[in-house]
């Protein structure tokens, strides 16, 4: 019983860390795409 609880806790903790990392990655990706869009608009003018 204790081992199952420990494994569950570790899996949930690991999942939270992965999701936190994905949030930062997606924010950076959004900024990169915004910057790329601005450069395309500049070159079109």
Residue pairs with C-beta under 8 A, 6 or more apart in sequence:
none
